[in-house]
Amino acid sequence: MLQTTKCLNGGRLRHNDTCRCDFAFKGSVCESYTRDCKEAKDLVDLETVTYPGTGVLDRFIKPSNALHPFLVRCSLSYRTTTVLIRVQEEDGRSQINWAELGWSAYEAGVGSLAQYNYFIGLRNLHLLLKQAKYRVTLYNAYHHNVNISVQPSFGNVTVADSSHDYALSYSVYTDSSAHNNTALQNFAGVNTPHPFCTDDKQERCTCASKGPGWYSASCTEYSPFAAVAKWPSSSLVPFIIKETQYPFERDGDFY
């Protein structure tokens, strides 16, 4: 039988003239991007396809209301969509001077996943979280194997649009940490919007001197974008973070 189907974006043609799509693509001829990493992994599971390696893949996704796809890091094991990775040396140096970036950079996104310093941007984060309920469990690793278990989890996370300064809100907060962290407790203002602040845009926030980030009115929170990211900020001697990741996990179906 003559096969007439042409699979796109790396898809492979089956014997029955249908396409088996590569990871993060979907559609009859693999013409569309998936909306997040969980959707991509669920589709892969239906095909019983396995991917060798470390269990992470960097792929483009395209949320429901997005005009253009953007790059994220997908975890195959946890079906999470990682939107921020920051790696810094013991003195706080990294390949990106996060503290000096302005509003436009944070809005559009900056950095490189290949270099382990990357943020998808506020606009893309808003579009990702707008399409379903998501939770994020913050991950911090420290220099010198500092033994602190800090895994705060924020559920039903939303990020508003630009007219509301991409304010971050959440309705569920849990912390598996044995360390008493005042900064986390202060940040756990359920259903209270925390606007994003930068030095060049402080109309609704006076906290930008602590570094770009989301803050409540008390300005007591830690920022992953500070000149030197440290945690726990409530400690007399905060530890310098070696690596920060923000993986988002979708709860339930798309809206």
N, C-alpha and C positions, 0 to 999 in steps of 0.2 A: 504493500500500500504506500502511496506517495505521501510523505510527511510534509505538511505545509506550514505548521506552526513554527514561529521563530521566537525563541525565548530571549528575554532581555535581561540586562544587569547580571550576567553570570549564571542565569538559570540553565538547567540541563533538560534536554528533551527526553521524555520517556518513550518506551516502545508504543504506547497507545496514543501518541501524538499530543500529550499534555506536558506541561512544564513542572519541573521540580525547582523551586526558587532557592536562591542563595539566601543566607541568613540576613534578615532585616528587609526582605522584599516579599511582596505578595501580589496576587492578581493572576488572571488566567495565563498571562505571558510574562509575569513578574514585572509588571510595569509600574507598580506603586511601592512606596516605602511603608514600612510598618510604623505604627504610631508611638510605640515605645519598645523597650527591650523585652518586656514580658510577652507582648504579642508576638514578637519575633521568635522567642524561645518556644512558646506554645505551638506555633506553626511548625517549627523544626521537630518537636516531639511527635506531631502527627505523621511526619515523614520517617520517623525513627532514624534520623541522621545524627551522627556523633561528630564532634569537633575536637581534635586533639589539641594539646597544649595546656596553657595555664588556666583555662576556663573563663577567659575574658576576651571579648572581641570589640574593637573600635569600629562602629558603624554609624551611618547616617540614619536618622529617623525623621518622620514628618508628622507631628501631632495634628489633630483634627482641623484646627483653625490656622495652621501655619501656612504661609505662602511659599516658604522654602525649607528644604531639609537642613538639618544641622547635625554635627558630629557628637556622639556620646560614647561612653564606655559601657558595654553590656556584660553583666555577670551571668554566665550560663547556669551556675549552680543556684543562685538566689533570684534570678529573673529581675535584677535591679538595673536601674538606669542611673549611672553616675554622672553628675552634672558639674562637679568641682573636684579637682585634684590639685593639691599644693604640696611641694616638697621643698624644704629649706635646710641649710647647713646649721651647725651649732650656733653660729653668730647671727642667724636669721636671714642670711643671704639666700636668694633664689634667683632663677633666671629671669623672673619678672619682678619689678619693683611695684608690688601690689599697692602699697600705701600711696604712691604718687599718681596712680591712675585716676582719671576723672570720670564724670557721669557717663559720657558718651561711650567710653571703653567698656564700662561695666554693663551698660545697656545692650551693646552689640555683642559682647563676648570677646575673650582674649586668650592667647596662649596656644599651646600645643600639647595634645595628649602624648605624643611620642616623647616629649621632654618632661612629662609628669608635672606640668604646670598649666592648668587649663580651667576655664570657666565658660559655660555655654552662653552666658549673658542673661540679663534680667528679662529681656523681651521673650527669649526662647523659654526661659524657666516659667514665666507666666503662662505661655501657651501650653506647655507640657502639663502643668498642674491643673489647668482649666478643664481638661477633658475627662477627668475621673478623680476618684479619691486616692491620694498618695500618702505614704508615711516615709520618714527618713530617720535612719539611725546614724548619728554622727560617729565617724571613726577617726581617732587620733592615735598616732604612734609616736613614741618619744625617743630622743637620743639616750644612749647608755642604758637601754632596756629598763627605763623607769617603770616600776611595778604599780601602775594605777589603772584600774579598770573603769573607764568612763565611756559609757555607751548610752547617752540620752536618746530617746526616741520620741519624735513628734509625729502625731497622727492627724489625718485630714488637713494636710498642709496646703495652703493657697498662697499665691503671690499675685497681688493686684496689678492692674495695668499702669501705664506710665502716668496717667492723670492722678493716680493715688500713690505716686512715688514707689511703685512696686512693693507695697507694704506686705510683709509676711505675717500670716495668721495660722493658727492651728487650734484644734479643739480637744486633742488628747496629748498628754505628756507623761512619760514614764522614764525612770532612770535606774539602770541596773548597777550603778556605781556604788561602791562601798565608801567612796570619798565624799565627805560633806562639801558640796560645792555651792557656795552662795550665789555665784554668777548664774548657774543653771537655775537655781530656785527663783531668782529674780526674773529670769527670762521666761519662766513658765507662766506667762500671763495668758491664760487660755482665752481664745477669741478676742484678744487685744491686738490690733494691727501694729506692727513694728515697721516704720518706714525705712527705706534704704537711704543711707547718707554718704555723701562724698564731700570733700573740701569745697568743690566748686558748685555744689547744690545743697544748700542747708536751709531752704525755706521752711521746712517742717521739722527740722532736726538740728540740734546743736551738739551732737555727739561725734561728729566726724573727726575731731582731733584724736580720737582713739583708733582711728583707721576706718576706711570704708566698710560699711556693713549695715546690718539691721539692728536697730536699737529701740528700747522702750524709753519712756520719758526720763527714767532714772540714769540712763547712760552707763549702767553697770555691767553690760554684757561683754563677752569676748568676741572679737572679730577674726574670722579666718583670713581676712585681707589686711590685717595690721602690719606695720613695718616688720615686726618680729612676732609671729603668732605664738602665744604662750597659753598654757592651761595647767592647772586650774587658776583662773585669775583671782580667786578668793584667797589663795595661799600667799604667805609672806614671801616665798621664793617659788614663783611659777616656773614650770618646766617648759623648755623650748620644744615645740612640736617638730618632729621630723617629717611627718606626712599627715595630711588631712584629706579625707574623702567624704563626699556627700552622696551616698547611693539612695535613690528613691525607689520604693516598691509600691506597685499599684494594688489597692484593695478593691476587688470587685471588677465589674464591667465598666466600659466606657459609658459616659452619659449619652 
